[in-house]
Amino acid sequence: MTIRTLATSEVLRRADEIARIYQRAFDYSDERRDHFRDTRIAYLPLYDGALTFGAFDGETLVGFVYGFDYQPEHWWPQQVGPALDRAGHAAWTRDAFELNELEILPEHQGRGLGTALLRALLDRTPQRHTLLSTTADPSDRAKLLYRRLGFVDLVPGFRYAGITEPANIMGRRRAE
């Protein structure tokens, strides 16, 4: 297995492949896969500081992680920023990186690829803070990975506008 940076142009060329990984990782519908590809992947060039890494088994992409600079004018910061402020964590939004997705194909999970991808990303982000959203499910294995790499709960039980499932907003502060 190898981990390497994916230029935004390569991410766009591999949009279908990346969307299929996203779909399989969560067992999502074709419609949700296509929405992810047509919005979140297609919009990646609109974000400052976009950074993507891929995990490869030979030439086959089996996982990815990406994020970008935390930009208050974008959708996610507008959703979580006020909640972080209310929870006393407004400082976390300054000098911050937004970790958007980390997905591994199910048959490749449990082999350290998530850890390798996340470490590669964190090693390349210059920001003091990294923020992410994950499920509120206490048995979610992703939370164990995030906590192992220094993430803490900032806003547990967060609710996005119009979404019934609660989320967990987590953050990691870079060691000085």
VEXDOTOR-762299 format. One record per residue (C-alpha): residue in one letter; y, z, x. Coordinates in steps of 0.001 Angstrom, whole numbers, plus 524288, in hexadecimal, padded with zeros to 5 digits. Example, Ala and Ser with C-alpha at 12.3 -4.5 7.8 and 13.67 -1.06 7.14 Angstrom:
a7EE6C81E788300Cs7FBDC81BE483566
//
This chain:
m800008000080000t80DA77FCF480494i81AF6801417FFAFr826917F864801B2t834457F5FE7FCCAl835D87EBA87F241a842B47E4607F25Et848D57E3007E4EBs846047D4637E562e837847D7587E757v837B67E15F7DC57l83D3A7D6F07D349r832DB7CD177D7B4r8284B7D7487D554a82E087DBFF7C857d821DC7D8877C071e818EF7DF1B7CA52i8215C7EB657CAC1a822297EBD17BBE8r813507EB057BAF5i812137F6B27C420y81BCB7FE187BB99q813FE7FA6F7AF76r806CF7FE477B51Ba80BCC80B087BB05f80FDD80FB37AD82d806E68077B7A4E4y812ED801AD79E6Cs813697F65F794DBd816977E872798D9e823AB7E9F6791F8r827467F5E9799FEr822E07EEF87A673d82B5C7E3397A33Fh837087EBD079FF4f835A77F2A97AD17r8350E7E58D7B42Bd840417DF627AC93t849797EAE47AD91r8469F7F4AE7B835i841297EB417C25Aa84A567E0087BEECy856227E91C7BF95l852C07EEA77CD02p85CE17E60A7D3FFl867827EC797CBB4y8655D7F9B67D219d86B8D7FDE97DED5g86267802B67E958a855FC7FD607E309l84A2C800B67EB4Ct83C1D7FCD77E861f82F4E7FF227EF82g8220B7F95E7EC72a814557FE227EF6Af80B037F33C7F304d7FC4E7F23E7F3CDg7FBAC7E65C7FC99e804CD7DCAA7F5F4t803937E2FF7E87El80E987EB877E378v808717F7EB7DDDFg8144C800CB7DC59f822F3801947DDA5v82E8080AC37DDD5y83CBC8076C7DBE4g849DC80D5B7D963f8584180BD97DC3Ad864F38131D7DDD7y8681C81C577D2A7q8731A815267CBB5p879AB81CE67C0BEe87D3E810A67B910h86EF380CB87B72Bw865FB810AE7ABF8w85D7981B0B7B265p8689E822D27B884q86FD68225F7AB92q863CB828487A52Av8605D832C67AF1Dg86D9D835C07B53Ep8729C83E2D7A9FDa865A1845897A950l8660F8483B7B7ECd8741384CF67B668r8707F856087AB10a8653A85B887B321g86E7A85E937BE60h869938536B7C6E9a8754284A2C7C6F4a875A884A837D5DDw86868843A97D610t86ECB837387D0F0r877A5836177DCD0d8722F82EB67E878a865E982BBB7E092f85B288219E7E018e8544681E777D347l8459A81D117D50An842578140A7C9D5e833C2810E97CA67l827B0814637D243e81B4980DD47CD5Ai80DB780BD37D2FCl802A0804187CCC7p7F8EE80DD67C6EBe7EDAF809AC7CFD8h7F63580C6A7DBCFq7FB5E819AD7D781g7F72A826057DE8Er7F72C81F6E7EBF3g80467823FF7F0D6l80BBA817877ED74g8157C81E737E4ABt81870828107EF82a819D481D237F987l822BF815277F0B0l82B3A820CA7ED3Br82C6C825207FB63a8301D817597FF93l83AC6817137F53Fl83FE4824B47F832d8403D821C1806C2r8491C8160F8042At8528E81BEF7FA56p85EDC82152800ABq86313829447F4D5r8627D838027F4D2h85C3B8388C7E747t8515A830E47E0BFl84FF6831BB7D1F7l8450C82D377C90Es83F9E82E807BB75t83153830BE7B87At8298D835377ACBEa82A67843237A7E7d81B86843B67A787p817B884F477B029s80B13848637B42Cd8123383C337B8FFr80CFC839BB7C6C2a819C98335D7CAC7k820AA8407C7C9BEl817388462D7D3AFl81A9E83B367DD20y8292D83CF27DB0Fr8288984BAF7DCBDr8203D84A567E8F3l82B0A841EE7EECEg835D884B897EB7Ef83A3B847F37DDC6v83E08852E17D48Cd83FCF853587C5D6l84E17851F87C210v84D8284F2D7B370p840098516A7AD91g83E3384CD779F97f8492F842DB7A05Fr84A3A83999794C1y84F8782BE079608a85778826C578A97g84E5082076780C6i841BF8246F787DAt8391682F1378267e830ED8320178E8Fp8373E83C287975Fa839448393D7A5B8n83B01841717B1D9i846A383EBF7BAC3m84377842487C8CDg84B1C841F17D568r84922842F87E3EFr8536A847387EDA6r85255841557FB3Ba850EB84B90805CEe85D6384CCF80DBD
//
